[in-house]
Every structure is written in structure tokens, then in C-alpha cells.
Amino acid sequence: QGQLVESGGGLVQPGGSLRLSCAASGFIFNIYTMAWYRQAPGLERELVASVNSIGSTNYADSVKGRFTISRDNIKKTVYLRMNSLKPEDTAVYYCNAAMPTRKNYWGQGTQVTVSS
């Protein structure tokens, strides 16, 4: 059974940095597109960044130049480095693994709060 476990969330001041990690198990990690989504209170879940099996990345306009997604296929882990954090980045961040014709997976979420 596939599983994703996020870590690294917390409280940070505006302008600060955090690195989220998502450890995968139970599926063929290196063939999946891995992504980070976020959901703020009262809003829909939105895609933040993704990285496919060959390392191509995609970012939401709101985080371009500030966030970096990366993956380590040996450690079966995907990361989200977040710099220059803003209060509007406050949300629960979810890790996702997606692959056409295969089961998709979601993590349990990790809270990121940007506040002074």
C-alpha cells in the first residue's frame, strides 16, 4: 500500500524559509510525477509545484522564483524549498504522487504558517 509522509512545516516569519519533505513508500516512486499542493482556509486546494519522472518542473505563478521542488529517487523523497515566504503562503501543504492508469496518493498534510 502506497504512502506519503510529509514533514518540515511550521511557523516562520515573513521573508523566512522552510523546506518540506515528503517520504514515499509502497509504490514505484521514480515513475510517478510528484507534486506539492496547498489549501488555505476557505479556499480550494491548488497546485504549487510538480516534478515529473525525468525531472521537469512546473510552478504556480505565485511561487515562481521563490519555491524550488526537487526529488531524490534513491531516497524516494520529494522536497519543496520555500524562500521569501509571505503571509499568503500560509496553508496546509500536501504531497501528491500521480501516474496515469495507476493509483494516485496523497499525504496527510503539513501546516505552514507565515506570520510575525
N, C-alpha and C positions, 0 to 999 in steps of 0.2 A: 504494500500500500504506500503510495507516494505521500511525502510530507515536506512541508516548507516551514522553517522556523526562523522568524526574524529576530534581530537584536540590534541594539545601538541607539534606540530612541531616547528621548529625554527632554529636559528643559535647557534652553540655550538663549542667550541674549541676542537681540538683533545684530546682524553683522558677524555672528559666530558661525561655527562649523560643526557638523556631525557626520559620522559615517555609519550608515546602516549596513547590516549584513543579513543574508538570507541563506541558510544552510539547507540543502536539498538531500533527500534520500528516497529510495524506493522506486526510482524511475531512471530512464536513460538521460541524464542531465544534459549531456553535450549536444543532443539533437533538438532540444527544446529552445524556443525563444523565451527569454526571461525578462520580466518587466517589474517595474515598481508603479503602483497606483497609490492615490491618496484620496481620502474622503474627509472633508471638513464638516462640522455640524450643519445640518440643514441643506447640504449640497450633495450632488451626485458624485459617485466615485469617478475619478479622472485619471487618465494615463499620464504618468510623469516622465518615464523613460523606459526604453526597451533595448535589448541587445540580442541579436539572433545568433544562430549556431555558428556563423562564420565571423562574428564579432562586429557586425554593422550595428550602429546605434541610431536611436531616434529619441528626440526630446520634445516635450511640450514647450511652446514659445516662452511661457512664463518662467522656465528654469534654464533655458539655454544660456551657456556661458557661466552658470553658477553651479550646476549639478553635473556629476560625471558618473555614468553607470559602467561597471566592468564585471567580468566574470572570470572565475578560475575553475576550469573544467577538471583539474586534478582534485581540488578541494570540494568540488561540487557546491560552490558558493557564488552568489552574485552580490555585488556591493553597490551602494549609492553614496557617493561622496557629495555632501551638500555644503557649499560655501556661501558666504554673504547672505545668510538666512534672513528672511523678512517675517514679520508677524503673519502675513498672509500665507506663509508656508505651513502654518500650524494645521495639523491634520493627523489622522491615523494613516500610517503608511503600510501598504500591503504588498507583499511579494506574490508574483504570479508566474506560473510556468504554463506555456501554451504550445500546442503542436497539433496541426490538422490531423484528423482521424484518430487522435489519441485523447485520453482523459486529460483535462486541464486541472491545475492545482492552485490553491490559494493558501497563503499563510494566515496566521491568526491576527496579524496587525501589530504595529508598534507605534506608540504615541510620540509625536514630535510637537513640542510647544516652543514657540519663539516669542519671548516676552521679556521685558525689562523689569 
